[in-house]
Amino acid sequence: MRLKELIEKCELKVVTTLPLDAEVTGGYIGDLLSDVMGNAPAHSIWLTVQSHTNILAVASIVGIKAIVLCNDLHFEEVTRKKAEENSIVLLESAETSFEVTTRLIKSGLKG
């Protein structure tokens, strides 16, 4: 499924100015970086409440296409800039990780 389609269907706020044409094949929810590194699938969308720049290193290693910051939290400017340098789309939602996951599944994203 194309990232742009998921963003529209799930009403996610786009924070970066990157193209939204990446193919997303799964998702992962987690806040412990070592867990995400060891278990998140490549080409996935990652839901978290972590907003610091270390999440970008994890996303790059794993091959995560986008990160959704949940619970109405916001990325700092330094994280946004570094995400654009690394071609990782940043998204925000006022909803909880559970609520966003429900929307992603209803939109047709498979685990």
BELRABEL-V565565 format. One line per field, one symbol per residue. phi: phi as a letter, one per 20 degrees, with the letter a starting at -180 (. if undefined). psi: psi as a letter, one per 20 degrees, with the letter a starting at -180 (. if undefined). burial: b if it has 16 or more other C-alpha atoms within 10 Angstrom, else e. Layout:
phi = ???
psi = ???
burial = ???
This chain:
phi = .fggffgffeleeededefdefeddabbdadegfffgecfffmddddbdecfffffffffffnfebcdeemlecffgffffffffdldfdccbfefgfffggfffffofdf
psi = pqgggggghjlqpphrlqqkjqppiarqpqiohhgghihpqqkrppprjpjrihhhgghgghkphqppoakkrqqqhhggghghhjlpppqqqirrhgggggggghijpq.
burial = eebbebbeebebebbbeeebebebbbbbbbeebeebbeebbbbbbbbbbbbebebbebbbebbbbbbbbbbebbbeeebbeebbeebbbbbbbbebbeebbebbeebebee
